[in-house]
Amino acid sequence: MIKPVSLEVCANSVTSALAAQEGGAVRVELCENLKEGGTTPSHGQILQARRMLHIKLYVLIRPRGGDFLYTHLEYDIMLADIRYCIEAGCDGIVIGILNADGTIDKERCLEMVRLAKQWGLGVTFHRAFDMCADQFQALEDIIEMGCERILTSGGKTTAIEGAIIINHLVEKAAGRISIMPGSGVTEANVADLVHFTGVSEVHSSARVHVQSKMQYKNESILMSNEPGDEYSMDVTSAQRVKELVRLANNNRPKGAH
Protein backbone atom coordinates (compact mmCIF):
# COMPACT_ATOMS: atom_id res chain seq x y z
CA MET A 1 0.00 0.00 0.00
CA ILE A 2 1.34 3.42 -1.00
CA LYS A 3 1.73 5.78 1.93
CA PRO A 4 0.06 9.16 1.26
CA VAL A 5 2.22 12.25 0.91
CA SER A 6 1.86 14.40 4.02
CA LEU A 7 1.91 18.18 4.25
CA GLU A 8 3.64 20.25 6.91
CA VAL A 9 2.45 23.85 7.05
CA CYS A 10 4.71 26.72 7.97
CA ALA A 11 2.27 28.68 10.14
CA ASN A 12 3.00 32.31 11.08
CA SER A 13 0.38 32.42 13.84
CA VAL A 14 -2.07 30.29 15.81
CA THR A 15 -4.75 31.39 13.33
CA SER A 16 -2.67 29.96 10.48
CA ALA A 17 -1.96 26.81 12.48
CA LEU A 18 -5.68 26.18 12.98
CA ALA A 19 -6.29 26.66 9.26
CA ALA A 20 -3.53 24.13 8.57
CA GLN A 21 -5.21 21.65 10.87
CA GLU A 22 -8.61 22.23 9.28
CA GLY A 23 -7.15 21.70 5.81
CA GLY A 24 -5.56 18.36 6.59
CA ALA A 25 -1.93 19.11 7.39
CA VAL A 26 -0.24 16.51 9.59
CA ARG A 27 2.12 18.94 11.27
CA VAL A 28 2.66 22.64 11.85
CA GLU A 29 5.98 24.45 11.95
CA LEU A 30 5.06 27.45 14.09
CA CYS A 31 7.11 30.60 13.55
CA GLU A 32 6.89 34.36 13.17
CA ASN A 33 8.41 36.94 10.80
CA LEU A 34 8.26 34.93 7.60
CA LYS A 35 9.61 37.92 5.66
CA GLU A 36 12.89 37.29 7.49
CA GLY A 37 12.76 33.56 6.80
CA GLY A 38 11.04 32.86 10.12
CA THR A 39 11.96 33.36 13.77
CA THR A 40 10.90 31.76 17.06
CA PRO A 41 7.28 32.60 17.93
CA SER A 42 6.27 34.13 21.24
CA HIS A 43 5.59 31.93 24.25
CA GLY A 44 1.95 32.99 24.03
CA GLN A 45 1.69 31.73 20.44
CA ILE A 46 3.32 28.44 21.38
CA LEU A 47 1.08 27.92 24.41
CA GLN A 48 -2.17 28.72 22.57
CA ALA A 49 -1.17 26.58 19.60
CA ARG A 50 -0.50 23.63 21.90
CA ARG A 51 -3.87 24.08 23.59
CA MET A 52 -5.81 24.23 20.31
CA LEU A 53 -4.03 21.80 17.99
CA HIS A 54 -4.43 18.04 17.88
CA ILE A 55 -1.96 17.66 14.99
CA LYS A 56 1.78 17.75 15.64
CA LEU A 57 3.29 21.06 16.70
CA TYR A 58 6.93 21.79 15.87
CA VAL A 59 8.44 25.17 16.79
CA LEU A 60 11.14 27.02 14.90
CA ILE A 61 14.15 27.76 17.09
CA ARG A 62 15.74 30.80 15.45
CA PRO A 63 16.36 33.97 17.48
CA ARG A 64 16.76 36.34 14.53
CA GLY A 65 16.84 36.65 10.76
CA GLY A 66 20.03 36.71 8.74
CA ASP A 67 22.71 34.02 8.76
CA PHE A 68 22.93 30.86 10.87
CA LEU A 69 26.18 31.68 12.66
CA TYR A 70 25.17 32.37 16.26
CA THR A 71 26.90 33.94 19.25
CA HIS A 72 27.09 32.28 22.66
CA LEU A 73 24.29 34.59 23.87
CA GLU A 74 22.05 33.69 20.93
CA TYR A 75 22.73 30.01 21.52
CA ASP A 76 21.72 30.34 25.18
CA ILE A 77 18.48 31.96 24.03
CA MET A 78 17.85 29.04 21.67
CA LEU A 79 18.39 26.52 24.47
CA ALA A 80 15.97 28.48 26.68
CA ASP A 81 13.35 28.41 23.92
CA ILE A 82 13.80 24.65 23.51
CA ARG A 83 13.25 24.18 27.24
CA TYR A 84 10.04 26.21 26.99
CA CYS A 85 8.84 24.04 24.08
CA ILE A 86 9.49 20.97 26.23
CA GLU A 87 7.51 22.45 29.13
CA ALA A 88 4.68 23.51 26.80
CA GLY A 89 4.29 19.95 25.47
CA CYS A 90 5.35 20.58 21.87
CA ASP A 91 5.97 17.59 19.62
CA GLY A 92 9.22 18.83 18.17
CA ILE A 93 11.59 21.63 17.26
CA VAL A 94 13.14 22.93 14.06
CA ILE A 95 16.83 23.87 14.28
CA GLY A 96 19.98 24.71 12.35
CA ILE A 97 23.37 26.18 13.26
CA LEU A 98 26.35 26.55 10.93
CA ASN A 99 30.04 27.24 11.34
CA ALA A 100 31.63 30.19 9.57
CA ASP A 101 33.05 27.87 6.88
CA GLY A 102 29.60 26.64 5.85
CA THR A 103 29.73 23.31 7.69
CA ILE A 104 27.20 22.11 10.26
CA ASP A 105 27.98 23.17 13.84
CA LYS A 106 27.73 19.56 14.95
CA GLU A 107 28.62 20.16 18.59
CA ARG A 108 25.90 22.70 19.33
CA CYS A 109 23.29 21.12 17.06
CA LEU A 110 23.86 17.75 18.73
CA GLU A 111 23.39 19.32 22.15
CA MET A 112 20.01 20.69 21.03
CA VAL A 113 18.99 17.36 19.49
CA ARG A 114 19.89 15.48 22.66
CA LEU A 115 17.97 17.96 24.83
CA ALA A 116 14.86 17.61 22.67
CA LYS A 117 15.00 13.83 22.28
CA GLN A 118 15.59 13.35 26.00
CA TRP A 119 12.05 14.64 26.49
CA GLY A 120 10.53 12.87 23.50
CA LEU A 121 10.55 15.74 21.02
CA GLY A 122 11.39 15.20 17.36
CA VAL A 123 13.86 17.39 15.48
CA THR A 124 13.78 18.83 11.96
CA PHE A 125 16.88 20.49 10.49
CA HIS A 126 15.74 23.60 8.63
CA ARG A 127 16.97 25.45 5.55
CA ALA A 128 20.27 26.41 7.14
CA PHE A 129 21.05 23.17 5.28
CA ASP A 130 20.63 25.09 2.00
CA MET A 131 23.39 27.49 3.04
CA CYS A 132 25.97 24.73 3.60
CA ALA A 133 29.13 24.55 1.50
CA ASP A 134 28.67 20.80 0.90
CA GLN A 135 25.09 19.57 1.20
CA PHE A 136 25.94 15.90 0.85
CA GLN A 137 28.42 16.05 3.72
CA ALA A 138 25.85 18.05 5.69
CA LEU A 139 23.32 15.28 4.99
CA GLU A 140 25.58 12.71 6.63
CA ASP A 141 26.28 15.00 9.60
CA ILE A 142 22.57 15.61 10.20
CA ILE A 143 21.75 11.90 9.94
CA GLU A 144 24.50 11.17 12.46
CA MET A 145 23.02 13.74 14.86
CA GLY A 146 19.69 11.93 14.86
CA CYS A 147 17.36 14.43 13.17
CA GLU A 148 14.12 13.10 11.68
CA ARG A 149 14.06 15.19 8.53
CA ILE A 150 15.70 17.95 6.55
CA LEU A 151 13.69 20.87 5.19
CA THR A 152 15.37 21.93 1.96
CA SER A 153 14.98 23.73 -1.33
CA GLY A 154 17.99 21.89 -2.73
CA GLY A 155 20.25 24.86 -2.15
CA LYS A 156 18.21 27.05 -4.49
CA THR A 157 15.69 29.82 -3.87
CA THR A 158 12.73 27.48 -4.47
CA ALA A 159 12.26 23.73 -4.23
CA ILE A 160 11.34 23.49 -7.90
CA GLU A 161 14.66 25.10 -8.86
CA GLY A 162 16.45 22.67 -6.56
CA ALA A 163 14.43 19.59 -7.54
CA ILE A 164 17.39 17.74 -9.10
CA ILE A 165 19.46 18.17 -5.92
CA ILE A 166 16.47 17.16 -3.78
CA ASN A 167 16.14 14.00 -5.85
CA HIS A 168 19.83 13.22 -5.31
CA LEU A 169 19.46 13.87 -1.57
CA VAL A 170 16.54 11.42 -1.39
CA GLU A 171 18.68 8.81 -3.14
CA LYS A 172 21.69 9.45 -0.86
CA ALA A 173 19.52 9.42 2.26
CA ALA A 174 18.22 5.96 1.27
CA GLY A 175 15.48 6.04 3.89
CA ARG A 176 17.79 7.03 6.77
CA ILE A 177 16.15 10.46 7.07
CA SER A 178 13.19 12.19 5.43
CA ILE A 179 13.94 14.86 2.83
CA MET A 180 11.13 17.45 2.86
CA PRO A 181 11.01 20.02 0.04
CA GLY A 182 10.00 23.53 0.99
CA SER A 183 10.05 27.09 -0.42
CA GLY A 184 7.72 28.08 -3.22
CA VAL A 185 5.68 24.87 -3.02
CA THR A 186 2.25 25.65 -4.47
CA GLU A 187 -0.73 23.99 -6.10
CA ALA A 188 0.90 24.63 -9.48
CA ASN A 189 4.03 22.57 -8.79
CA VAL A 190 3.51 20.19 -5.85
CA ALA A 191 2.41 17.19 -7.93
CA ASP A 192 5.41 17.51 -10.28
CA LEU A 193 7.77 18.01 -7.34
CA VAL A 194 6.55 14.87 -5.58
CA HIS A 195 6.60 12.83 -8.79
CA PHE A 196 10.13 13.90 -9.73
CA THR A 197 11.78 13.66 -6.32
CA GLY A 198 9.89 10.74 -4.78
CA VAL A 199 9.49 12.53 -1.43
CA SER A 200 6.85 11.47 1.09
CA GLU A 201 6.26 14.86 2.70
CA VAL A 202 6.23 18.48 1.56
CA HIS A 203 6.28 21.88 3.27
CA SER A 204 4.29 25.00 2.38
CA SER A 205 2.87 28.09 4.07
CA ALA A 206 -0.28 27.94 1.88
CA ARG A 207 -0.93 31.61 2.59
CA VAL A 208 -3.44 34.09 1.24
CA HIS A 209 -3.46 37.88 1.53
CA VAL A 210 -6.18 39.19 3.87
CA GLN A 211 -7.22 42.84 4.09
CA SER A 212 -7.61 44.55 7.45
CA LYS A 213 -11.09 45.26 8.80
CA MET A 214 -9.98 48.67 10.06
CA GLN A 215 -12.40 51.41 9.02
CA TYR A 216 -10.05 54.31 9.74
CA LYS A 217 -6.74 54.14 7.91
CA ASN A 218 -3.78 56.50 8.31
CA GLU A 219 -2.30 56.34 4.81
CA SER A 220 0.59 58.72 5.57
CA ILE A 221 2.66 56.40 7.79
CA LEU A 222 4.79 53.29 7.53
CA MET A 223 5.36 51.21 10.67
CA SER A 224 8.65 49.74 9.47
CA ASN A 225 11.66 50.66 7.35
CA GLU A 226 10.47 48.39 4.55
CA PRO A 227 7.67 49.56 2.24
CA GLY A 228 4.52 47.54 2.70
CA ASP A 229 0.79 47.53 3.34
CA GLU A 230 0.00 48.30 6.98
CA TYR A 231 -3.57 47.17 6.49
CA SER A 232 -3.17 43.62 5.26
CA MET A 233 -1.69 40.36 6.47
CA ASP A 234 -0.82 36.89 5.24
CA VAL A 235 -2.53 33.87 6.81
CA THR A 236 -2.69 30.19 5.93
CA SER A 237 -5.75 29.16 3.94
CA ALA A 238 -7.46 25.91 4.91
CA GLN A 239 -8.71 25.57 1.34
CA ARG A 240 -5.19 25.90 -0.07
CA VAL A 241 -3.98 23.29 2.41
CA LYS A 242 -6.71 20.86 1.29
CA GLU A 243 -5.83 21.42 -2.35
CA LEU A 244 -2.10 20.96 -1.76
CA VAL A 245 -2.72 17.66 0.03
CA ARG A 246 -4.98 16.49 -2.79
CA LEU A 247 -2.55 17.44 -5.55
CA ALA A 248 0.49 16.06 -3.73
CA ASN A 249 -1.20 12.67 -3.76
CA ASN A 250 -2.14 12.72 -7.44
CA ASN A 251 0.03 10.88 -9.94
CA ARG A 252 2.31 9.27 -7.34
CA PRO A 253 5.28 7.48 -8.93
CA LYS A 254 4.87 3.73 -9.09
CA GLY A 255 6.44 1.92 -6.18
CA ALA A 256 6.46 5.02 -3.98
CA HIS A 257 6.48 4.38 -0.24
Summary of the structure (lengths in Angstrom):
residues: 257
radius of gyration: 18.1
end to end distance: 7.8
largest distance: 59.0
contacts: 854
relative contact order: 0.16
helix: 39%
strand: 19%
